[in-house]
Amino acid sequence: MKENMRFYQFKYLGLGMFLLLLICGGGIQEIKAQRFSVKANALSWLTLTPSLEGEVKIADKFTADLNLMYRPWHVASDNKKVTGLAVQPEIRYWFCQTFYKHFIGLHGNYADYNGGLKAHRYQGNLWGAGITYGYQMILAPRWNLEFNVGAGYARMSHDKYERRTCGPFLGHEKKNYWGLTKLGVTVVYLIK
């Protein structure tokens, strides 16, 4: 029951943030340039974590980006799994023009996770933030390819269990993480 409640809270949080980005960006920029893009991170899909990203132009050299990732399945037998939901909102500054060449960004991270591949299983969430550097190149009139990397901080708070199905509760842990927080090779479709 606790897991289902977390899922619905997270789902509505992500949906609300994405709608807010679209509403805020919708009336700010003129129609003659690219305003929106829909994206998919190939690296995320390769790890069997489907993701969908949207980006909207909010000012002359600024965009707002939102990445949603969901991994619903177990990866092996004996309750070995890595499942969860994650959202990464980001504000980007483009050095040349939006949706083209170099950018830097500030991103946030939230994830609700449940998994473990060794002796223990961890169920909880993380919050964090970081800095991103990226580059986007044109492939065709409406298609781009983006490369990005981000580093920052995450605070993890989770319950620890024995990994086996219905394993006993072993305690609650809080951990700090400094390091890689974002990595992408992303296919971008531009909507004018």
C-alpha positions in Angstrom: 0.0 0.0 0.0 2.8 2.4 0.9 4.5 1.7 -2.5 1.2 2.5 -4.4 0.7 5.7 -2.5 4.3 6.8 -3.3 3.8 6.0 -7.0 0.6 8.1 -7.3 2.1 11.1 -5.4 5.2 10.9 -7.6 3.1 10.6 -10.8 1.1 13.7 -10.0 4.2 15.7 -9.0 5.9 14.9 -12.3 2.8 15.6 -14.4 2.2 18.9 -12.5 5.8 20.1 -13.0 5.6 19.3 -16.8 2.3 21.1 -17.2 3.7 24.1 -15.3 6.7 24.3 -17.7 4.4 24.2 -20.7 2.1 26.9 -19.4 5.0 29.2 -18.3 6.8 28.8 -21.6 3.7 29.0 -23.8 3.1 32.7 -23.6 6.7 34.0 -23.3 8.3 33.3 -26.7 7.3 34.3 -30.2 6.1 31.7 -32.6 8.8 32.1 -35.3 11.5 30.0 -33.6 11.6 26.5 -32.1 9.6 26.5 -28.9 9.3 22.9 -27.8 11.0 19.6 -28.2 10.2 16.0 -27.3 13.2 13.8 -26.5 14.2 10.2 -25.6 17.5 9.4 -23.9 19.1 6.4 -25.7 21.3 5.5 -22.7 18.3 5.3 -20.4 16.4 3.1 -22.9 19.5 0.8 -23.2 19.4 0.2 -19.4 15.7 -0.8 -19.8 14.5 2.4 -18.2 12.0 4.1 -20.5 12.3 7.9 -20.4 10.5 10.8 -22.0 11.7 14.3 -22.0 10.1 17.6 -22.9 11.8 21.0 -23.3 10.3 24.4 -23.8 11.9 27.8 -24.7 11.2 30.3 -21.9 13.4 33.2 -22.9 15.8 34.3 -25.6 18.6 31.9 -24.5 16.9 29.9 -21.8 14.9 26.6 -21.9 13.2 24.5 -19.2 13.6 20.7 -19.5 11.8 17.9 -17.7 12.9 14.3 -17.9 10.6 11.5 -16.6 12.0 7.9 -16.2 10.2 4.8 -15.1 11.6 1.3 -14.6 8.7 -1.1 -13.6 10.2 -4.6 -13.8 12.5 -7.0 -12.0 15.8 -7.7 -13.7 16.5 -11.2 -12.4 15.1 -14.0 -10.3 15.2 -14.3 -6.5 13.9 -10.7 -6.0 16.9 -9.1 -7.7 15.6 -5.9 -9.0 16.1 -2.2 -9.7 12.7 -0.5 -10.0 11.6 3.1 -9.7 10.4 6.4 -10.9 12.6 9.5 -11.4 12.1 13.1 -12.5 14.8 15.6 -13.5 13.7 19.2 -14.1 16.4 21.5 -15.5 16.8 25.2 -16.5 19.3 25.6 -19.4 21.3 28.5 -20.7 22.3 28.2 -24.4 25.5 30.0 -25.5 24.5 30.3 -29.2 20.8 29.9 -29.6 18.2 27.6 -28.0 18.3 24.0 -29.2 21.7 24.4 -30.9 25.3 23.9 -29.8 26.6 24.4 -26.2 24.5 24.8 -23.1 24.9 24.7 -19.3 22.1 23.9 -16.9 21.0 23.5 -13.3 19.1 20.3 -12.7 17.2 18.8 -9.8 16.7 15.1 -9.1 13.9 13.2 -7.4 13.6 9.4 -7.5 11.5 6.8 -5.7 13.3 3.5 -5.9 13.1 -0.2 -4.8 15.9 -2.6 -5.5 19.0 -4.5 -4.8 21.2 -7.0 -6.6 23.3 -8.3 -3.8 22.4 -9.3 -0.2 20.1 -6.3 0.5 17.2 -4.5 -1.0 16.7 -0.7 -0.5 13.3 1.1 -0.7 13.2 4.8 -0.5 13.8 8.1 -2.3 16.5 10.6 -3.2 16.6 14.4 -3.7 19.4 16.2 -5.2 20.7 18.9 -7.6 23.6 19.4 -10.0 25.2 21.2 -12.9 24.9 20.0 -16.5 27.0 20.7 -19.6 25.7 19.7 -23.0 25.9 20.0 -26.7 23.1 19.7 -29.3 23.7 19.2 -33.0 21.4 19.3 -36.0 20.6 16.1 -37.8 17.7 17.2 -40.0 15.3 20.2 -40.1 13.3 18.8 -37.0 15.8 16.3 -35.6 18.7 17.0 -33.3 21.1 14.8 -31.3 22.1 15.9 -27.8 25.0 14.9 -25.5 25.0 15.9 -21.9 26.7 15.1 -18.6 25.9 16.4 -15.1 27.5 16.2 -11.7 26.1 17.1 -8.3 24.7 16.0 -4.9 21.9 13.5 -3.9 20.5 12.7 -0.5 19.2 9.2 -0.2 16.8 8.0 2.5 15.7 4.4 2.4 14.6 1.3 4.3 17.0 -1.7 4.2 15.7 -5.3 3.8 17.2 -8.7 3.1 16.9 -9.0 -0.6 14.8 -12.2 -0.7 11.1 -11.9 -1.2 9.4 -10.7 2.0 12.9 -10.3 3.6 13.0 -8.8 7.1 13.4 -5.1 7.7 17.0 -4.3 8.8 16.8 -0.6 9.5 16.6 2.9 8.0 19.6 4.6 6.3 20.4 8.1 5.0 23.3 8.6 2.7 25.0 11.4 0.8 26.2 11.0 -2.7 28.5 13.4 -4.7 29.2 12.5 -8.3 27.6 11.8 -11.7 23.9 12.8 -11.6 23.0 13.0 -15.3 24.3 11.3 -18.5 22.6 11.4 -21.9 22.8 10.7 -25.6 19.4 12.0 -26.6 17.3 12.0 -29.8 15.4 15.3 -30.1 12.3 16.1 -32.1 11.7 19.8 -32.5 8.1 21.2 -32.6 7.9 24.7 -34.1 
